[in-house]
Amino acid sequence: MADDSWYGDGDVVREAARGRRVAWTGMAVVTCLFGAVVLAVAAVGLAVLLALAYAMAVMD
């Protein structure tokens, strides 16, 4: 009896590989966005710190 179902012709392996690729790509995007947010927060914090230091130096 021929097995012509979805599971019979190797589609499971192909779909599993595609799922891993999609998951890896998604995690890469999330990691990149998280890194961008961390860098933006660090830049804003540094700008505030430098502004406060400048204001304290000028107020002298």
N, CA, C and O atoms as a DFTB+ gen file, in Angstrom:
240 C
 N C O
     1  1       0.843      -1.178       0.000
     2  2       0.000       0.000       0.000
     3  2       0.888       1.242       0.000
     4  3       1.786       1.380       0.831
     5  1       0.628       2.118      -0.921
     6  2       1.439       3.335      -1.034
     7  2       1.013       4.335       0.033
     8  3      -0.171       4.550       0.289
     9  1       2.017       4.928       0.635
    10  2       1.745       5.933       1.656
    11  2       1.866       7.305       0.995
    12  3       2.973       7.814       0.821
    13  1       0.753       7.893       0.632
    14  2       0.790       9.196      -0.021
    15  2       0.241      10.300       0.884
    16  3      -0.305      11.297       0.412
    17  1       0.394      10.101       2.164
    18  2      -0.035      11.130       3.110
    19  2       1.046      12.205       3.208
    20  3       2.103      12.099       2.586
    21  1       0.767      13.225       3.988
    22  2       1.702      14.331       4.179
    23  2       3.014      13.841       4.796
    24  3       4.082      14.385       4.513
    25  1       2.925      12.818       5.636
    26  2       4.102      12.320       6.337
    27  2       4.956      11.397       5.475
    28  3       6.100      11.114       5.833
    29  1       4.440      10.931       4.369
    30  2       5.101       9.868       3.632
    31  2       6.249      10.281       2.756
    32  3       7.092       9.441       2.444
    33  1       6.334      11.524       2.340
    34  2       7.323      11.873       1.327
    35  2       8.424      12.803       1.829
    36  3       9.027      13.524       1.035
    37  1       8.689      12.798       3.107
    38  2       9.791      13.600       3.641
    39  2       9.418      15.029       3.981
    40  3      10.291      15.824       4.326
    41  1       8.141      15.376       3.893
    42  2       7.739      16.740       4.213
    43  2       7.969      17.076       5.678
    44  3       8.175      18.241       6.017
    45  1       7.938      16.089       6.537
    46  2       8.133      16.341       7.965
    47  2       9.535      16.886       8.206
    48  3       9.711      17.853       8.948
    49  1      10.521      16.275       7.587
    50  2      11.904      16.724       7.759
    51  2      12.069      18.131       7.195
    52  3      12.709      18.988       7.804
    53  1      11.485      18.352       6.031
    54  2      11.584      19.669       5.388
    55  2      10.893      20.734       6.244
    56  3      11.431      21.826       6.428
    57  1       9.717      20.426       6.759
    58  2       8.998      21.386       7.596
    59  2       9.714      21.622       8.920
    60  3       9.709      22.742       9.432
    61  1      10.328      20.587       9.481
    62  2      11.089      20.766      10.725
    63  2      12.284      21.679      10.487
    64  3      12.578      22.542      11.315
    65  1      12.976      21.499       9.364
    66  2      14.115      22.363       9.047
    67  2      13.644      23.800       8.841
    68  3      14.298      24.744       9.286
    69  1      12.513      23.959       8.169
    70  2      11.969      25.302       7.968
    71  2      11.586      25.929       9.306
    72  3      11.820      27.118       9.522
    73  1      11.010      25.150      10.188
    74  2      10.647      25.658      11.508
    75  2      11.854      26.110      12.299
    76  3      11.817      27.133      12.983
    77  1      12.942      25.329      12.201
    78  2      14.171      25.738      12.894
    79  2      14.725      27.028      12.315
    80  3      15.190      27.893      13.057
    81  1      14.680      27.167      10.982
    82  2      15.157      28.404      10.349
    83  2      14.329      29.601      10.779
    84  3      14.870      30.664      11.082
    85  1      13.021      29.427      10.804
    86  2      12.132      30.525      11.198
    87  2      12.377      30.899      12.661
    88  3      12.424      32.081      13.001
    89  1      12.532      29.897      13.522
    90  2      12.783      30.166      14.937
    91  2      14.119      30.871      15.127
    92  3      14.222      31.810      15.916
    93  1      15.147      30.418      14.402
    94  2      16.470      31.042      14.525
    95  2      16.419      32.480      14.045
    96  3      16.990      33.365      14.682
    97  1      15.746      32.725      12.932
    98  2      15.626      34.081      12.400
    99  2      14.853      34.971      13.368
   100  3      15.229      36.120      13.599
   101  1      13.781      34.442      13.929
   102  2      13.011      35.220      14.891
   103  2      13.811      35.586      16.120
   104  3      13.739      36.716      16.604
   105  1      14.578      34.629      16.628
   106  2      15.408      34.925      17.797
   107  2      16.502      35.928      17.453
   108  3      16.855      36.763      18.286
   109  1      17.044      35.860      16.237
   110  2      18.065      36.825      15.824
   111  2      17.475      38.231      15.768
   112  3      18.117      39.196      16.183
   113  1      16.261      38.343      15.258
   114  2      15.612      39.657      15.191
   115  2      15.330      40.192      16.587
   116  3      15.576      41.366      16.863
   117  1      14.817      39.346      17.466
   118  2      14.524      39.776      18.837
   119  2      15.805      40.199      19.552
   120  3      15.820      41.203      20.265
   121  1      16.878      39.431      19.361
   122  2      18.152      39.775      19.995
   123  2      18.681      41.104      19.467
   124  3      19.195      41.919      20.234
   125  1      18.555      41.321      18.170
   126  2      19.006      42.579      17.573
   127  2      18.211      43.755      18.120
   128  3      18.786      44.789      18.459
   129  1      16.896      43.605      18.209
   130  2      16.068      44.677      18.748
   131  2      16.382      44.947      20.215
   132  3      16.412      46.100      20.645
   133  1      16.614      43.886      20.982
   134  2      16.972      44.061      22.390
   135  2      18.299      44.811      22.506
   136  3      18.437      45.703      23.343
   137  1      19.268      44.454      21.674
   138  2      20.554      45.155      21.679
   139  2      20.399      46.617      21.306
   140  3      21.055      47.478      21.892
   141  1      19.536      46.909      20.338
   142  2      19.309      48.298      19.941
   143  2      18.691      49.095      21.086
   144  3      19.057      50.248      21.315
   145  1      17.758      48.480      21.800
   146  2      17.130      49.163      22.944
   147  2      18.163      49.411      24.042
   148  3      18.196      50.493      24.630
   149  1      18.999      48.424      24.320
   150  2      20.029      48.590      25.352
   151  2      20.988      49.712      24.972
   152  3      21.333      50.543      25.812
   153  1      21.421      49.743      23.711
   154  2      22.331      50.808      23.270
   155  2      21.659      52.177      23.329
   156  3      22.300      53.162      23.696
   157  1      20.380      52.253      22.975
   158  2      19.669      53.529      23.035
   159  2      19.546      54.023      24.469
   160  3      19.738      55.210      24.735
   161  1      19.231      53.129      25.389
   162  2      19.123      53.515      26.800
   163  2      20.481      53.958      27.333
   164  3      20.569      54.933      28.079
   165  1      21.528      53.252      26.957
   166  2      22.870      53.634      27.397
   167  2      23.254      55.004      26.835
   168  3      23.861      55.809      27.542
   169  1      22.912      55.276      25.585
   170  2      23.231      56.572      24.982
   171  2      22.476      57.701      25.676
   172  3      23.044      58.764      25.929
   173  1      21.205      57.477      25.985
   174  2      20.422      58.500      26.681
   175  2      20.981      58.720      28.078
   176  3      21.098      59.861      28.524
   177  1      21.324      57.650      28.769
   178  2      21.909      57.787      30.106
   179  2      23.227      58.538      30.083
   180  3      23.482      59.379      30.945
   181  1      24.053      58.243      29.114
   182  2      25.333      58.954      28.993
   183  2      25.112      60.420      28.673
   184  3      25.813      61.281      29.204
   185  1      24.141      60.719      27.810
   186  2      23.850      62.119      27.474
   187  2      23.372      62.884      28.709
   188  3      23.783      64.022      28.932
   189  1      22.518      62.271      29.499
   190  2      22.031      62.928      30.724
   191  2      23.176      63.143      31.698
   192  3      23.293      64.209      32.303
   193  1      24.011      62.142      31.849
   194  2      25.158      62.259      32.760
   195  2      26.106      63.370      32.323
   196  3      26.560      64.162      33.150
   197  1      26.404      63.432      31.039
   198  2      27.290      64.484      30.539
   199  2      26.651      65.862      30.663
   200  3      27.341      66.836      30.963
   201  1      25.339      65.957      30.437
   202  2      24.646      67.240      30.592
   203  2      24.691      67.712      32.044
   204  3      24.908      68.892      32.318
   205  1      24.483      66.781      32.965
   206  2      24.557      67.157      34.381
   207  2      25.972      67.570      34.772
   208  3      26.155      68.537      35.511
   209  1      26.962      66.849      34.283
   210  2      28.350      67.208      34.590
   211  2      28.699      68.576      34.009
   212  3      29.386      69.368      34.654
   213  1      28.234      68.852      32.808
   214  2      28.487      70.156      32.190
   215  2      27.790      71.269      32.967
   216  3      28.362      72.337      33.186
   217  1      26.545      71.010      33.383
   218  2      25.798      72.026      34.132
   219  2      26.480      72.315      35.462
   220  3      26.547      73.467      35.890
   221  1      26.987      71.274      36.117
   222  2      27.675      71.486      37.395
   223  2      28.976      72.246      37.188
   224  3      29.352      73.059      38.032
   225  1      29.668      71.999      36.089
   226  2      30.924      72.695      35.822
   227  2      30.668      74.168      35.470
   228  3      31.460      75.038      35.833
   229  1      29.586      74.444      34.777
   230  2      29.279      75.818      34.373
   231  2      28.760      76.628      35.555
   232  3      29.000      77.833      35.629
   233  1      28.054      75.984      36.477
   234  2      27.460      76.704      37.601
   235  2      28.523      77.206      38.578
   236  3      28.203      78.004      39.460
   237  1      29.708      76.789      38.456
   238  2      30.771      77.163      39.373
   239  2      30.950      78.613      39.515
   240  3      31.821      79.057      40.264
